[in-house]
Amino acid sequence: MDSHKINCQQPGKFLFSFKQLARDTLIKLLMEEKAQLIDIRFHEEYAAWQVGPAINIPLNELPKRLDEIDNSKIIVTACPHKDRAIIAMVYLRSKGIKAKYLTDGLIGLAENLRGDNAEAFIFELKAQKNQIFE
């Protein structure tokens, strides 16, 4: 898990330290049930297409829906690219939630979950859910 620092003042002085997570790492964490993916797109965007294990909490609703966040997991915010995901991550971190954002965005994640990768991912998720309910 990478940490990326943006130098906003002078060399060696960092105002922001953004926590980011690559799609391969996210997929692994989701399969191990160690992460919660929060899709922060608007309802209309989410209705048009969605990524299986994500929950939809639009950015503008985030302050009122913090109780839906599972603090026992790594929280990963996501949008198609990463602009809104970074805003959501910064907000959650200001509330004491150790959030990260998906560097590749949902588009990058969807690109990785094609063909055999998608089949293996869904198979693993279903196997884990069956273990929980047995």
Secondary structure as UniProt FT lines:
FT   STRAND          3..6
FT   TURN            11..12
FT   STRAND          16..21
FT   HELIX           23..31
FT   TURN            32..33
FT   STRAND          35..39
FT   HELIX           43..48
FT   TURN            52..53
FT   STRAND          55..56
FT   HELIX           59..64
FT   HELIX           66..68
FT   TURN            71..72
FT   STRAND          74..78
FT   HELIX           83..94
FT   TURN            95..96
FT   STRAND          99..102
FT   TURN            103..104
FT   HELIX           105..112
FT   HELIX           115..133
//
